[in-house]
Structures are given as C-alpha cells and as structure tokens.
Amino acid sequence: MAMLTRRTSPGSPKALQRFQNCISFLWPSLHSGTSQDNRIQRKSTQLDTIDCLTNELVSRNSKKWDELRDRLIKKTNKSDLSAHNFTDHNEMVSTSFGQNVNMLSKGVVSDLQAIRSPQLGLDIRSLSQAQLDNLLLSTVEIKNKPDFLYLIRQCLRHKQLPSNEVLLACLKYLMQLCRLQQIDSLADLCKLHEHPLVKTYANFAPFKAMALWRSGSADIALMTLHRGYGDCMETDEGRRMTRNVFRTIVEETLVQKSDAVLVSLMQVARSIYKEQKDIFVVACVWKQCFASEWFCDQKSAAELYEHYKELQLLVARRSSSLCSSFLRANNVDAVHRLIEAFLQKDQREACANCLGQLFNHQYLRSDLRACAEIIKSCSELGMPLSAVQNEQFLSLFLNQPATTAARNVGHQSKPIKEFQYKF
C-alpha cells in the first residue's frame, strides 16, 4: 500500500517529462518559437550553402571565360593565323561558353552574356587584316546587325579598313540597312586613305542613293545618283553598280504605282541622256512602263519611244530578249504592242523575230487559233516563218480533231454518279 501512494521523485525522468508537458501546455508559443528558430537556423544554413555553390560556379565560369578570351586575343597577334582557323576557334569558344551557361540561372546567364559582349571582349586593333575580313563577312552573311555595326564603328574609330571585296559587301549591307551616316563616314575614311573605290563609285554615290531610297527620300536619292552618274561611268564596276541601282529604283517605282516619283525619274533619265548621251536609264523607264498594265504608263512609254531615236535602235537590237522576257511573264499583250511599234518604225527584222517567238509560245500551248492568226499575219506582211514552224503548224492542224475527239471520249468515259432517293 505504501508503494502505491509513493510520489515520484523530482529528479526522475518521468517527472521531468511531466514538467515539460505542463510548460508546453501553459506556454505553447515558447515551445513553438524554439522549434521555429531551429528551423530558421537550418534553412539559413541551407541558403548559405546554395549561395556559396552559386558564387563558386559564377566565379569559376567567369575565370574560364577570361582565360579563353585572353587566349583568343593572344592568338590574334600571330600573323600566320588564317581566317579559317580563326572561325573554328570562335566556334569552339561559343560551344564551350554555351555548355557552361546551361548550368546556371537566368541572372548568371545575363551576366556572362555581358562579359561576352564585343564591347568588352574584342578590339580590332589586335586583329590581322584576314581576321577582320573574316569577322565582317561572317556578320554580313548571317545578317548579324548588332555585331556588324559594332565592327564598323570600331573600323571608323581606329581608322582601319577591310579589303576591297569585304568593303563592297559591307557597303551593300549598309545600304540595305539604310545606314547613310556609316556610308558617309566610310567615304571620308577612304578619302583619308586615298582608297581607289572612292573614285570608282563616285564617293559611294550608288550606295548612298539606295540607302536614301530605302528610307523613303526618293527625290534626294535620285539627285544623289544623278550627280554621281557621270563619274561612275568611267569604270565597269561603277557603271554596273549604278545601273543596277537605277534598275531597282525604276522597278520598285512602277510596282508601288507612284506617279510623282515616276515623273521625277523620267526627268532624271532625260537629264542623264542630255548630259552623258547614255540611253540606258531612259530604256529602263521605257521597259517598265511598256510592260505595265496601266494605260498611263503605256502612254509614257510610247512618248519616250517616239522621242528618242537611240531608244528605237536599242529596242530593235534587243527585240529577242525583250520578247522572251514578256512571254516568260505571260504578257502576250506587250508582245502584240511591241510588234505594232516595230511595224510603225518599219523595223521588219525585229518584227519577224517577235512573230517567230510568239508562234513558238502559242504552239507549245497547242493554241491552233492563235497560230493560224500568226501565220496569216506573216503572210500578209511578207515575213514568212521558217520551214520547221510551218510543219509544226501543219501537224497541229491535222492532229487537232483527233485530240479534240480524244478529249471528248475521255470526258464521256467518266462514270456517272447514280443517286437513290429514299422516301
């Protein structure tokens, strides 16, 4: 009985447990606060570990990129390094860089991209001529506009020019980007170096004109091209480039149906012919207007053809190529009008060439009626076709009924659908 009524001693484990339970019941916030502090401490320890790991990865990859960049800059100082090896090394650096970046977070990626930026990692003064040419050509081929413009700014800042072919490629790309300021700066730099391309292309007038045209300044573009036309005609390269720019402007003017620009273009063409005795620009305007479907354009072409004797002779000499281009576009009406223009000027040889090509075009389409009209017109004009074309017309005429019958039989042999009505 004494054992049943005996109290538990204060120092026993059960007493201590009972005391802790009582304390946690009376002050639950005290107990929870202690456990929460422990959890916070454990969580803080985990965050510190992650931060240390992230910082270690960032520093490790930054050091690795610095080593690769230093190695690249050291290799650029070697004169015997070819452009191909330089490209391969860049690809190796880019691949290694991409593999390292995939391990990091978005913030780390942005930081490393900033480190990789050309403004911080590349100076063209450390590059050879071949390496600079290779870099510029690569950016032009892949249309890498930001890096290309950065390299151009570096060239202008350090007064360093690429080779002639690369410089032309850069100028063509700049005129596509409508970068008139960079073209002007390159022209000034080439003048400083007494570069031969400045004289060849009349202070880069064709490139400036196309940049102005692309940006919407049509009148200034035509004026710029007009001023430099005479100087560009002195060399084959300058003549070819200037004529290509004029041809592009004329084609786009007719496509956009800009009457005001067409009037200015015709004035420039007349002025160039008067000053340089060059009928090319007038011929370009005439061809596009002649092939147009609009009556006002056709009327302008007729006025030019009537006014310039040199244009009549040029069109007659190129009658075959003109007729072929119209037929490839399936513009038979333009061929008919061209034949009529030749007949009015009594240009029989050119007219016969067009009639022969028109017959071949209609024969390939098995158009018996059109071929018969051409044969009749040739007979009336005294311009007979060749013996081969006469045989082709005869075979087409003899085989036409059989062909028609075969088509009818084939059409009738198709099964007729039967319908069953359900009522």
Secondary structure, 3 states (H helix, E strand, C coil): CCCCCCCCCCCCHHHHHHHHHHHHHHCHHHHHHHHHHHHHHHHHHHHHHHHHHHHHHHHHHHHHHHHHHHHHHHHHCCCCCCHHHHHHHHHHHHHHHHHHHCCCCHHHHHHHHHHHCHHHHCCHHHCCHHHHHHHHHHHHHCCCHHHHHHHHHHHHHHCCCCCHHHHHHHHHHHHHCCCHHHHHHHHHHHHHHCCHHHHHCCCCHHHHHHHHHHHCCHHHHHHHHHHHHHHHCCCHHHHHHHHHHHHHHHHHHHHHCCHHHHHHHHHHHHHHHHHHCCCHHHHHHHHHHHHCCCHHHHHHHHHHHHHCHHHHHHHHHCHHHHHHHHHHCCCHHHHHHHHHHHHHCCCHHHHHHHHHHHHHHHHHCCCHHHHHHHHHHHHHHCCCCCHHHHHHHHHHHHHHHHHHHHHHHHHHCCCCCCCCCCC
